[in-house]
Amino acid sequence: QVDTTGTYWVEETAATGCTSFDEIAVTTYRDTTIFYNQWYFGERAGIEFDPPVRALADENIMDSPEGCASFSDVNGDLLFYTNGNTVWNKQHEIMRNGEMIGGDSTSTQSAIAVRAPYETTVYYIFTTNEIEADSTFTSYSIVDMKNDGANGMVVAKNIPLHMNSTERLTVTAFFNGISLLGHEHGNNTFRQYP
């Protein structure tokens, strides 16, 4: 019985071995979406913003002296978190194919996670590496939460966007989608990706 706001999906495998998925987004009257409800950061720290706001005392195993990102579903339940180099799932285990995704935990903004437009189970993780590295770049990885029994899997990783980047990124949301903004290192060039 569906009685809670959320995205529900079913995976069915036919006798031929073909797998298909179907999903539906359900909004319960007056419920709000809380995609950013749980934050994981620093040295195994976390905060949950459900009233009352509280520190999370679970198995978070991430150490990230600088940048990191985390993402929750519409119910506020944790999906994944990352320090820009490794992605952990909601079970606090390294996500399948979730190592060496392109960022560096000592980068100022090592990772930003956003949901892919028009998707409910696919997410982009944008990463930067440390400016002292031999080559600096901004890249992205793709997480699909339908894989590994809804624990998610990094299905593509460390795809370059541009070289010679700083450690700083931001994402803005407009009525027509999201926009990523980065800055090149050593000049005044900004890069925008719609």
C-alpha positions as CSV (number, residue, x, y, z in Angstrom):
1,Q,0.0,0.0,0.0
2,V,1.4,3.4,-1.0
3,D,0.6,6.0,1.6
4,T,3.8,8.1,1.7
5,T,5.3,10.7,-0.6
6,G,8.0,9.2,-2.6
7,T,9.2,7.6,-5.9
8,Y,8.3,4.0,-6.2
9,W,9.6,1.6,-8.8
10,V,9.4,-2.0,-9.8
11,E,12.0,-4.2,-11.5
12,E,10.7,-7.1,-13.5
13,T,12.8,-9.8,-15.2
14,A,11.1,-11.7,-18.0
15,A,11.7,-15.4,-18.7
16,T,13.9,-14.3,-21.6
17,G,16.2,-12.5,-19.2
18,C,15.2,-9.0,-20.2
19,T,14.8,-6.6,-17.3
20,S,12.3,-3.7,-17.4
21,F,11.6,-0.9,-14.9
22,D,8.6,1.2,-14.1
23,E,8.2,4.1,-11.7
24,I,5.7,6.5,-10.3
25,A,6.2,9.6,-8.2
26,V,3.5,10.0,-5.5
27,T,2.9,13.2,-3.5
28,T,0.8,13.0,-0.4
29,Y,-1.2,16.1,0.3
30,R,0.9,18.7,2.1
31,D,4.1,16.6,2.1
32,T,7.2,18.3,1.0
33,T,10.2,16.8,-0.7
34,I,13.4,16.7,1.4
35,F,16.2,15.7,-0.9
36,Y,18.9,17.3,1.2
37,N,17.7,16.1,4.6
38,Q,20.8,14.2,5.7
39,W,24.3,15.7,5.5
40,Y,27.5,13.7,5.9
41,F,30.8,15.6,6.1
42,G,34.1,16.1,7.9
43,E,35.5,13.2,10.0
44,R,32.5,10.8,10.2
45,A,30.1,13.6,11.0
46,G,26.5,13.9,10.0
47,I,23.3,15.9,10.6
48,E,19.6,15.0,10.0
49,F,17.3,18.0,9.5
50,D,14.0,16.2,10.5
51,P,12.7,18.0,13.6
52,P,14.3,17.9,16.0
53,V,17.5,18.5,14.2
54,R,20.1,16.0,15.5
55,A,23.6,14.6,14.9
56,L,23.6,11.3,13.1
57,A,25.3,8.5,15.0
58,D,25.5,5.8,12.4
59,E,28.1,3.9,10.5
60,N,29.2,6.9,8.3
61,I,32.8,6.1,7.4
62,M,33.8,9.1,5.3
63,D,36.7,11.3,6.3
64,S,36.7,14.4,4.2
65,P,38.8,17.4,5.4
66,E,37.2,19.7,2.8
67,G,34.5,19.1,0.2
68,C,31.8,16.4,0.2
69,A,28.2,15.8,-0.9
70,S,25.3,13.7,0.2
71,F,21.8,13.0,-1.3
72,S,18.5,11.9,0.2
73,D,15.3,10.7,-1.5
74,V,12.0,12.6,-1.4
75,N,11.3,10.9,2.0
76,G,14.5,12.3,3.4
77,D,16.1,8.8,3.5
78,L,19.8,8.7,2.7
79,L,20.7,7.5,-0.8
80,F,24.5,8.1,-1.0
81,Y,27.4,10.4,0.1
82,T,30.8,11.1,-1.3
83,N,34.1,12.9,-0.6
84,G,34.7,13.3,-4.4
85,N,36.9,10.2,-4.6
86,T,34.7,7.5,-3.1
87,V,30.9,7.0,-3.1
88,W,29.2,5.3,-0.2
89,N,25.6,3.9,-0.4
90,K,22.8,4.1,2.2
91,Q,24.3,1.0,3.9
92,H,27.6,2.9,4.5
93,E,29.3,0.6,2.1
94,I,31.4,1.6,-0.9
95,M,28.9,1.7,-3.8
96,R,29.6,-0.7,-6.7
97,N,32.2,0.9,-9.0
98,G,32.3,3.8,-6.5
99,E,36.0,4.3,-6.1
100,M,38.3,6.8,-7.9
101,I,35.4,8.9,-9.4
102,G,37.7,11.8,-10.2
103,G,37.6,14.2,-7.2
104,D,39.9,14.6,-4.2
105,S,38.7,14.9,-0.6
106,T,41.2,17.8,-0.1
107,S,39.6,19.9,-2.8
108,T,37.6,22.8,-1.6
109,Q,34.4,21.7,-3.4
110,S,35.3,18.1,-4.2
111,A,31.8,17.0,-5.1
112,I,28.3,18.3,-5.9
113,A,25.5,15.8,-6.4
114,V,22.4,16.6,-8.4
115,R,19.5,14.6,-9.7
116,A,19.5,14.2,-13.5
117,P,16.7,16.2,-15.1
118,Y,13.5,14.2,-15.8
119,E,14.9,11.2,-13.9
120,T,14.0,9.8,-10.4
121,T,16.8,7.3,-9.9
122,V,19.8,8.8,-11.8
123,Y,22.2,11.4,-10.3
124,Y,25.3,13.3,-11.4
125,I,28.2,13.8,-9.1
126,F,30.4,16.7,-10.3
127,T,34.0,16.6,-8.9
128,T,37.2,18.7,-8.8
129,N,40.6,17.6,-7.8
130,E,43.2,19.3,-5.7
131,I,44.8,22.4,-7.3
132,E,48.3,21.2,-6.4
133,A,47.8,18.1,-8.5
134,D,49.8,17.7,-11.8
135,S,46.7,18.4,-13.8
136,T,43.5,20.0,-12.6
137,F,40.2,19.1,-14.0
138,T,36.4,19.1,-13.5
139,S,34.7,15.8,-14.2
140,Y,31.4,14.0,-13.5
141,S,30.2,10.5,-12.7
142,I,26.7,9.0,-13.0
143,V,24.9,7.1,-10.2
144,D,21.9,4.9,-11.0
145,M,20.0,3.9,-7.8
146,K,18.1,1.1,-9.6
147,N,21.2,-1.0,-9.5
148,D,22.5,-3.4,-6.8
149,G,19.1,-3.9,-5.1
150,A,18.4,-0.1,-4.9
151,N,21.8,0.5,-3.2
152,G,23.0,2.2,-6.4
153,M,25.9,1.8,-8.7
154,V,28.3,4.3,-10.3
155,V,27.5,3.4,-14.0
156,A,30.0,5.9,-15.5
157,K,32.8,7.8,-13.8
158,N,35.5,10.4,-14.1
159,I,34.1,11.8,-17.4
160,P,36.1,15.1,-18.1
161,L,34.2,18.4,-18.5
162,H,37.2,20.7,-18.7
163,M,40.9,20.8,-17.8
164,N,42.8,23.5,-15.8
165,S,40.0,24.0,-13.3
166,T,40.0,25.4,-9.8
167,E,38.6,23.5,-6.8
168,R,35.4,25.5,-6.8
169,L,32.0,24.5,-8.3
170,T,28.4,25.6,-7.7
171,V,25.0,24.5,-9.0
172,T,22.0,26.7,-9.5
173,A,18.4,25.6,-10.2
174,F,16.2,27.5,-12.6
175,F,12.7,26.7,-13.9
176,N,14.2,25.0,-16.9
177,G,16.8,22.8,-15.1
178,I,20.1,23.0,-13.4
179,S,23.2,24.8,-14.3
180,L,26.8,24.0,-13.2
181,L,29.3,26.8,-12.8
182,G,33.0,26.3,-12.6
183,H,36.2,28.5,-12.9
184,E,39.4,27.9,-14.8
185,H,42.6,28.1,-12.8
186,G,44.9,31.1,-13.4
187,N,42.6,33.2,-15.6
188,N,39.1,34.9,-15.5
189,T,37.3,32.3,-17.5
190,F,34.1,30.8,-16.0
191,R,32.5,27.6,-17.4
192,Q,28.8,27.0,-17.4
193,Y,27.1,23.7,-18.2
194,P,23.3,23.8,-18.5
